[in-house]
Amino acid sequence: MTEFWLISAPGEKTCQQTWDKMMAATAPNVLSTNHKFSIPDLKVGTLDVLVGLSDELAKLDSFVEGVVKKVAQYMADVLEDSRDKVQENLLANGVDLVTYITRFQWDMAKYPIKQSLKNISEIISKQISQIDNDLKARASAYNNLKGNLQNLERKNAGSLLTRSLADIVKKDDFVLDSEYLITMLVVVPKTAYPEWQKAYESLSEMVVPRSSTLLFEDNDSGLFNVTLFRKAIDDFKHKARENKFTVRDFQYNEEEMKADKEEMTRLSTDKKKQFGPLVRWLKVNFSEAFIAWIHIKALRVFVESVLRYGLPVNFQAMLLQPNKKNMKRLREVLNDLYKHLDSSAAAIIDSAMDIPGLNLSQQEYYPYVYYKIDCNLLDFKP
């Protein structure tokens, strides 16, 4: 299970007692794996600010989660053939996500607790907006490069009827620089080779006898050259079409072919050059975004706990990793344990009211502070 429930309950005589009670309640049937979640002494500020901040943090939480998922998904896209390696690149502070969350420590250097809660949320907002903008720019540049390379690769693959012929033919396959003669390239189905050999010299007048050779074949067809007089081109094409032979429009141009090959080499080299730095950037900024996201969860727990349980600040934040089979039972146990905190909770859930300022939808409202953290950030299962 990569789902966590981040909850808080008011301190009893001590916060340790709150923790012990929760541990005792969830211990039977091993309903969850539990960890204390450490939140430092943050600056409380005024009630008005806290109520406003509650709304802002909800929006920021959603935005940052979106960026975290975008970076993770783009990492999966970039790693293409090695998607199983994606998970090992999605780390926070150099450790896997579960370890980071369960051992969470507030980063005092990045988010100084002497700053107001609003300032800390603005620091995170600016930081993640920058990552989001950088991701868009980097993804756009890399996707263009990748798209152009794929288009060229596509031209060099597929059926002889459509693919580029530049890497198949050689100069010796053509009569070049002749005022009167021209070499054409014709795609012939494999089943029709005998008919081609019998008929090509008489498809039109002025075909050079014994000028056709099989140059290349794929699963279905073969590519033949044939030399004829220039003035017979239209008639030859028409007769070839009638006989289900396809004349490819192709002129041998060494400079163009060389330019195409150089372009492909350049794009391929550029993609390889960009790949390493891009993966490193994604790795670093995924970590930054994920760390910021968990700090927002901590901020939200702090703000909601103060709004719900009052001052002085006295609550225990706890991280529960539910046992998948027992999630419903765990929810019932927690409700029983904490229903005394808010006797109106049931009525509020029934009437589907929103709590002013708390920004908790009907489905999320419990007598205790609750936020879900889902670490399954990708659309596929690596």
C-alpha positions as CSV (number, residue, x, y, z in Angstrom):
1,M,0.0,0.0,0.0
2,T,1.4,3.4,-0.9
3,E,-1.5,5.3,0.7
4,F,-1.0,7.1,4.0
5,W,-3.4,8.8,6.3
6,L,-1.9,11.9,8.0
7,I,-4.1,12.6,11.0
8,S,-3.9,14.7,14.2
9,A,-5.6,14.6,17.6
10,P,-5.3,16.9,20.5
11,G,-2.7,16.2,23.2
12,E,-4.1,14.5,26.3
13,K,-2.0,15.2,29.5
14,T,0.9,14.7,27.1
15,C,1.1,14.1,23.4
16,Q,2.7,10.7,24.1
17,Q,-0.6,9.6,25.7
18,T,-2.5,10.6,22.5
19,W,0.0,8.5,20.5
20,D,-0.3,5.5,22.9
21,K,-4.1,5.5,22.7
22,M,-4.1,5.5,19.0
23,M,-1.5,2.7,18.9
24,A,-3.5,0.6,21.3
25,A,-6.7,1.1,19.2
26,T,-5.1,0.1,15.9
27,A,-3.0,-2.7,17.3
28,P,-5.6,-5.5,17.2
29,N,-5.8,-7.1,13.7
30,V,-2.8,-4.8,12.7
31,L,-5.1,-2.2,11.1
32,S,-2.2,0.0,10.2
33,T,1.5,0.7,10.5
34,N,1.9,3.9,12.4
35,H,4.6,6.6,12.7
36,K,4.8,9.8,14.7
37,F,4.9,12.7,12.2
38,S,7.1,15.5,13.5
39,I,5.9,19.1,12.9
40,P,8.1,21.9,14.4
41,D,6.8,24.9,16.5
42,L,5.5,27.1,13.6
43,K,4.3,30.7,14.0
44,V,0.6,30.6,14.6
45,G,-0.4,34.2,13.6
46,T,-4.0,35.4,13.9
47,L,-7.2,33.4,13.5
48,D,-8.2,35.4,10.4
49,V,-5.0,34.6,8.7
50,L,-5.3,30.9,9.6
51,V,-8.8,30.7,8.2
52,G,-7.7,32.3,4.9
53,L,-4.5,30.2,4.8
54,S,-6.6,27.0,5.2
55,D,-8.2,27.7,1.8
56,E,-4.9,28.7,0.1
57,L,-3.1,25.6,1.3
58,A,-5.8,23.4,0.0
59,K,-5.3,24.9,-3.5
60,L,-1.6,24.8,-3.2
61,D,-1.7,21.2,-2.1
62,S,-3.6,20.3,-5.2
63,F,-1.3,22.3,-7.5
64,V,1.9,20.8,-6.0
65,E,0.5,17.3,-6.2
66,G,-0.2,17.9,-9.9
67,V,3.4,19.1,-10.5
68,V,4.8,16.1,-8.6
69,K,2.7,13.7,-10.8
70,K,3.7,15.6,-14.0
71,V,7.4,15.3,-13.2
72,A,7.0,11.6,-12.3
73,Q,5.0,10.9,-15.5
74,Y,7.5,12.7,-17.7
75,M,10.4,10.8,-16.1
76,A,8.5,7.6,-17.2
77,D,8.0,9.0,-20.7
78,V,11.7,10.0,-21.1
79,L,13.0,6.7,-19.8
80,E,11.0,4.9,-22.5
81,D,12.5,1.4,-22.7
82,S,13.5,1.2,-19.0
83,R,10.3,2.1,-17.3
84,D,11.1,-0.4,-14.6
85,K,14.0,2.0,-13.6
86,V,11.5,4.9,-13.1
87,Q,10.7,4.0,-9.5
88,E,14.4,3.9,-8.5
89,N,14.8,7.5,-9.9
90,L,11.8,8.8,-8.0
91,L,13.4,9.5,-4.7
92,A,13.1,12.3,-2.1
93,N,16.3,13.4,-0.5
94,G,18.0,10.3,-1.8
95,V,15.6,7.8,-0.2
96,D,12.5,6.1,-1.4
97,L,9.2,8.0,-0.9
98,V,7.8,5.7,1.9
99,T,11.1,6.1,3.9
100,Y,11.0,9.9,3.4
101,I,7.4,10.2,4.6
102,T,7.7,7.9,7.5
103,R,10.9,9.6,8.7
104,F,9.8,13.1,7.8
105,Q,11.9,16.0,9.3
106,W,11.1,19.6,8.6
107,D,13.7,21.2,6.3
108,M,14.7,24.3,8.4
109,A,17.1,25.6,5.7
110,K,14.5,25.6,2.9
111,Y,11.5,26.6,4.9
112,P,12.7,28.6,8.0
113,I,10.1,28.3,10.8
114,K,10.8,31.9,12.0
115,Q,8.9,33.0,8.9
116,S,5.2,33.3,9.0
117,L,3.0,30.4,7.8
118,K,1.9,32.6,4.8
119,N,5.5,33.3,3.9
120,I,6.4,29.6,4.0
121,S,3.5,28.8,1.7
122,E,4.5,31.5,-0.7
123,I,8.1,30.2,-0.8
124,I,6.7,26.8,-1.7
125,S,4.3,28.3,-4.3
126,K,7.1,30.2,-6.1
127,Q,9.5,27.2,-6.0
128,I,6.9,24.8,-7.5
129,S,5.7,27.3,-10.1
130,Q,9.3,27.7,-11.3
131,I,9.7,23.9,-11.5
132,D,6.3,23.7,-13.4
133,N,7.5,26.4,-15.9
134,D,10.9,24.8,-16.4
135,L,9.3,21.4,-17.0
136,K,7.1,22.8,-19.7
137,A,10.1,24.4,-21.5
138,R,12.3,21.4,-21.2
139,A,9.6,18.9,-22.1
140,S,8.7,21.0,-25.2
141,A,12.3,21.2,-26.4
142,Y,12.9,17.4,-25.9
143,N,9.6,16.4,-27.3
144,N,10.2,18.4,-30.5
145,L,13.6,16.8,-30.9
146,K,12.2,13.3,-30.3
147,G,9.3,14.0,-32.6
148,N,11.6,15.1,-35.5
149,L,13.8,12.1,-35.0
150,Q,10.8,9.7,-34.9
151,N,9.5,11.2,-38.2
152,L,12.8,10.6,-39.9
153,E,13.0,7.1,-38.5
154,R,9.5,6.4,-39.7
155,K,10.5,7.5,-43.2
156,N,13.3,4.9,-43.1
157,A,11.0,2.1,-42.0
158,G,7.8,0.5,-43.2
159,S,6.7,-0.7,-46.6
160,L,8.7,-0.2,-49.8
161,L,5.6,1.7,-51.1
162,T,6.1,4.6,-48.6
163,R,9.5,4.4,-46.9
164,S,12.5,6.5,-47.9
165,L,14.7,4.7,-50.4
166,A,17.8,6.8,-49.7
167,D,19.5,4.2,-47.5
168,I,18.7,1.3,-49.9
169,V,19.9,2.5,-53.3
170,K,23.5,3.2,-54.5
171,K,24.9,5.5,-57.2
172,D,25.7,2.4,-59.3
173,D,22.0,1.5,-59.5
174,F,21.2,4.5,-61.7
175,V,22.1,5.9,-65.1
176,L,22.9,9.5,-64.1
177,D,23.6,12.7,-66.1
178,S,22.2,11.4,-69.3
179,E,20.3,13.7,-71.6
180,Y,18.1,10.8,-73.0
181,L,18.0,8.0,-70.4
182,I,16.6,7.8,-66.9
183,T,16.5,5.1,-64.2
184,M,13.1,4.5,-62.5
185,L,12.5,2.5,-59.3
186,V,9.5,0.1,-59.2
187,V,7.9,-1.8,-56.3
188,V,6.8,-5.2,-57.4
189,P,4.8,-7.7,-55.1
190,K,6.9,-10.8,-54.5
191,T,4.2,-12.9,-56.1
192,A,4.5,-10.9,-59.3
193,Y,8.3,-11.2,-59.8
194,P,7.9,-13.6,-62.8
195,E,5.4,-11.3,-64.5
196,W,7.7,-8.3,-64.0
197,Q,10.6,-10.1,-65.5
198,K,8.5,-11.1,-68.5
199,A,6.8,-7.8,-69.0
200,Y,8.9,-4.8,-68.0
201,E,10.8,-4.5,-71.4
202,S,7.5,-4.3,-73.2
203,L,5.5,-2.1,-70.8
204,S,6.2,0.8,-73.1
205,E,8.5,1.6,-76.0
206,M,12.1,2.6,-75.4
207,V,12.8,0.5,-72.3
208,V,16.5,-0.6,-72.2
209,P,16.5,-4.4,-72.4
210,R,17.9,-6.3,-69.4
211,S,18.2,-3.1,-67.4
212,S,16.2,-4.3,-64.4
213,T,17.8,-5.6,-61.2
214,L,16.3,-6.6,-57.8
215,L,17.9,-4.0,-55.4
216,F,16.1,-4.8,-52.1
217,E,13.2,-6.7,-50.7
218,D,11.0,-6.7,-47.6
219,N,8.4,-9.3,-46.5
220,D,5.9,-8.3,-49.3
221,S,7.7,-6.7,-52.2
222,G,10.9,-6.1,-54.0
223,L,12.4,-2.9,-55.4
224,F,13.6,-3.1,-59.0
225,N,15.4,-0.5,-61.1
226,V,14.7,-0.1,-64.8
227,T,16.2,2.2,-67.4
228,L,14.3,3.8,-70.2
229,F,14.2,6.9,-72.5
230,R,13.0,10.0,-70.8
231,K,10.2,10.6,-73.3
232,A,8.6,7.3,-72.4
233,I,8.2,8.0,-68.6
234,D,4.5,8.8,-68.6
235,D,3.5,5.9,-70.8
236,F,5.7,3.5,-68.7
237,K,4.1,4.7,-65.4
238,H,0.6,4.3,-66.8
239,K,1.3,0.7,-68.0
240,A,3.1,-0.2,-64.8
241,R,0.1,1.0,-62.8
242,E,-2.3,-1.1,-64.9
243,N,-0.1,-4.2,-64.1
244,K,-0.1,-3.4,-60.4
245,F,3.6,-2.4,-60.4
246,T,4.2,0.8,-58.4
247,V,6.7,3.4,-59.8
248,R,8.2,5.4,-56.9
249,D,8.9,9.1,-57.5
250,F,12.6,9.2,-56.7
251,Q,15.5,11.1,-58.0
252,Y,19.0,10.2,-57.0
253,N,20.5,13.3,-55.4
254,E,23.6,12.6,-53.4
255,E,23.6,16.0,-51.6
256,E,20.0,15.7,-50.4
257,M,20.6,12.1,-49.2
258,K,23.8,13.1,-47.4
259,A,21.9,16.0,-45.8
260,D,19.1,13.7,-44.6
261,K,21.6,11.3,-43.1
262,E,23.5,14.1,-41.4
263,E,20.2,15.5,-40.0
264,M,19.3,12.1,-38.6
265,T,22.8,11.7,-37.0
266,R,22.5,15.3,-35.6
267,L,19.1,14.7,-34.1
268,S,20.1,11.3,-32.6
269,T,23.3,12.9,-31.1
270,D,21.3,15.8,-29.7
271,K,18.8,13.5,-28.1
272,K,21.6,11.5,-26.5
273,K,23.2,14.7,-25.3
274,Q,20.0,16.0,-23.8
275,F,18.9,12.7,-22.2
276,G,21.4,12.6,-19.3
277,P,21.0,16.2,-18.1
278,L,17.2,16.0,-18.6
279,V,16.9,12.8,-16.4
280,R,19.2,14.4,-13.8
281,W,17.0,17.6,-13.8
282,L,13.8,15.5,-13.5
283,K,15.3,13.5,-10.6
284,V,16.4,16.6,-8.7
285,N,13.2,18.5,-9.2
286,F,11.0,15.5,-8.5
287,S,12.7,15.3,-5.1
288,E,12.3,19.1,-4.6
289,A,8.6,19.0,-5.5
290,F,7.8,15.9,-3.5
291,I,9.6,17.3,-0.4
292,A,7.6,20.6,-0.8
293,W,4.4,18.6,-1.1
294,I,4.9,16.8,2.2
295,H,5.8,20.1,3.8
296,I,2.4,21.5,2.6
297,K,0.7,18.5,4.2
298,A,2.5,19.3,7.5
299,L,1.4,22.9,7.2
300,R,-2.2,21.9,6.6
301,V,-2.2,19.6,9.6
302,F,-0.8,22.4,11.8
303,V,-3.3,25.0,10.5
304,E,-6.3,22.7,10.8
305,S,-5.3,21.4,14.2
306,V,-5.0,24.9,15.6
307,L,-8.4,25.9,14.1
308,R,-10.0,22.7,15.4
309,Y,-8.4,22.2,18.8
310,G,-7.5,25.8,19.7
311,L,-4.6,27.4,21.5
312,P,-2.1,26.8,23.0
313,V,-0.8,24.5,20.3
314,N,-1.2,21.0,21.6
315,F,-1.7,18.1,19.2
316,Q,0.0,14.9,18.0
317,A,0.4,14.4,14.3
318,M,0.4,10.7,13.3
319,L,1.1,9.0,10.0
320,L,-0.9,5.8,9.4
321,Q,-0.2,3.3,6.6
322,P,-3.5,1.4,6.4
323,N,-3.6,-2.3,5.9
324,K,-5.5,-2.5,2.6
325,K,-7.9,-5.2,3.8
326,N,-8.8,-3.3,7.0
327,M,-9.3,0.2,5.8
328,K,-13.0,0.3,6.6
329,R,-12.4,-1.1,10.0
330,L,-9.6,1.4,10.7
331,R,-11.9,4.3,9.8
332,E,-14.5,2.9,12.3
333,V,-11.9,2.5,15.0
334,L,-10.6,6.1,14.5
335,N,-14.1,7.5,14.5
336,D,-14.9,5.7,17.8
337,L,-11.6,6.9,19.3
338,Y,-12.1,10.5,18.4
339,K,-15.9,11.1,18.1
340,H,-15.9,13.0,21.4
341,L,-13.8,15.7,19.6
342,D,-16.8,16.8,17.5
343,S,-20.2,15.4,18.4
344,S,-21.7,17.3,15.4
345,A,-19.4,15.5,12.9
346,A,-22.1,12.9,12.1
347,A,-24.7,15.6,11.6
348,I,-22.3,17.6,9.4
349,I,-21.5,14.5,7.2
350,D,-25.3,13.8,6.9
351,S,-26.2,17.3,5.9
352,A,-23.2,17.5,3.5
353,M,-22.2,20.9,4.7
354,D,-18.9,22.5,4.1
355,I,-17.2,24.0,7.2
356,P,-16.5,27.7,6.6
357,G,-12.8,28.3,6.4
358,L,-11.8,24.6,6.9
359,N,-12.3,23.7,3.2
360,L,-13.1,20.1,4.0
361,S,-15.6,18.4,1.7
362,Q,-18.3,16.2,3.0
363,Q,-16.4,13.0,2.2
364,E,-13.3,14.2,4.1
365,Y,-14.8,15.5,7.3
366,Y,-14.0,13.4,10.3
367,P,-13.8,14.4,14.0
368,Y,-10.0,14.4,13.7
369,V,-7.8,16.2,11.2
370,Y,-7.2,14.0,8.2
371,Y,-5.3,14.2,4.9
372,K,-4.5,11.4,2.5
373,I,-1.1,11.1,0.9
374,D,-1.0,8.8,-2.1
375,C,2.5,7.8,-3.3
376,N,1.2,5.9,-6.4
377,L,2.1,8.8,-8.7
378,L,2.2,7.1,-12.1
379,D,-0.5,5.9,-14.5
380,F,1.2,2.6,-15.0
381,K,2.5,0.0,-12.5
382,P,6.2,-0.2,-12.9
